[in-house]
């Protein structure tokens, strides 16, 4: 039987994913960008994939801790905000 070790960081698949979520959920200006792009998805102006790409372009080159932005996490956070906006509209 092969012994597999799950490698996660605080429940996230990687340090980059965790750090991306940390910054986008806790930095007011960056979270505002998440909301702004999610709103564009709600109104069918752009897709979630486009929103993730545009958001990454609008952010600094790296997180405040120097980690690379994790695109999958960015996309997931935009989708979460999208769902929340729909639920409360």
C-alpha positions as CSV (number, residue, x, y, z in Angstrom):
1,X,0.0,0.0,0.0
2,X,1.4,3.4,-1.0
3,X,1.5,6.0,1.7
4,X,0.3,9.3,0.3
5,X,0.7,12.5,2.2
6,X,-1.8,15.3,1.4
7,X,0.2,18.5,1.0
8,X,-2.0,21.5,1.8
9,X,-1.4,24.8,3.5
10,X,-4.1,25.8,6.1
11,X,-6.6,23.7,4.1
12,X,-5.6,25.3,0.7
13,X,-3.9,23.3,-2.0
14,X,-0.8,25.5,-1.9
15,X,0.9,28.4,-0.1
16,X,0.1,30.5,-3.2
17,X,-3.6,29.6,-3.1
18,X,-3.8,30.4,0.6
19,X,-1.9,33.6,0.3
20,X,-4.0,34.8,-2.7
21,X,-7.2,34.2,-0.7
22,X,-5.7,35.9,2.4
23,X,-4.9,39.1,0.5
24,X,-8.0,39.2,-1.7
25,X,-10.3,38.6,1.3
26,X,-8.5,41.0,3.8
27,X,-7.1,43.9,1.8
28,X,-9.9,46.4,1.3
29,X,-8.7,47.8,-2.1
30,X,-8.1,44.3,-3.5
31,X,-11.4,42.9,-2.2
32,X,-13.1,45.9,-3.9
33,X,-11.6,44.8,-7.2
34,X,-12.9,41.3,-6.6
35,X,-16.4,42.7,-6.1
36,X,-16.1,45.0,-9.1
37,X,-15.2,42.2,-11.5
38,X,-17.8,39.9,-9.9
39,X,-20.4,42.5,-10.6
40,X,-19.4,42.6,-14.3
41,X,-19.9,38.8,-14.4
42,X,-23.3,39.2,-12.8
43,X,-24.4,41.6,-15.5
44,X,-22.9,39.3,-18.2
45,X,-20.4,41.9,-19.3
46,X,-17.5,39.4,-18.9
47,X,-17.0,35.8,-18.1
48,X,-15.6,34.5,-14.8
49,X,-12.4,33.5,-16.7
50,X,-12.0,37.0,-18.1
51,X,-12.7,38.5,-14.7
52,X,-9.9,36.4,-13.2
53,X,-7.5,37.4,-15.9
54,X,-8.4,41.1,-15.7
55,X,-8.2,41.1,-11.9
56,X,-4.7,39.5,-11.9
57,X,-3.6,42.2,-14.4
58,X,-5.1,44.9,-12.1
59,X,-3.3,43.6,-9.0
60,X,0.4,44.2,-8.1
61,X,2.8,41.6,-9.6
62,X,2.7,39.6,-6.4
63,X,0.8,39.4,-3.1
64,X,2.0,41.6,-0.2
65,X,3.9,38.6,1.0
66,X,5.7,38.1,-2.3
67,X,3.7,35.1,-3.5
68,X,2.5,34.6,-7.0
69,X,-1.3,35.1,-7.5
70,X,-3.0,31.7,-7.8
71,X,-5.4,32.0,-10.8
72,X,-7.7,29.2,-9.7
73,X,-8.1,30.8,-6.3
74,X,-8.8,34.2,-7.9
75,X,-11.4,32.6,-10.2
76,X,-13.0,30.8,-7.2
77,X,-13.2,34.0,-5.1
78,X,-14.8,35.9,-8.0
79,X,-17.3,33.1,-8.4
80,X,-18.1,33.1,-4.6
81,X,-18.7,36.8,-4.8
82,X,-20.8,36.4,-7.9
83,X,-23.0,33.8,-6.1
84,X,-23.3,36.1,-3.0
85,X,-24.4,39.0,-5.2
86,X,-27.1,36.9,-6.9
87,X,-28.4,35.6,-3.6
88,X,-28.7,39.1,-2.2
89,X,-30.1,40.9,-5.2
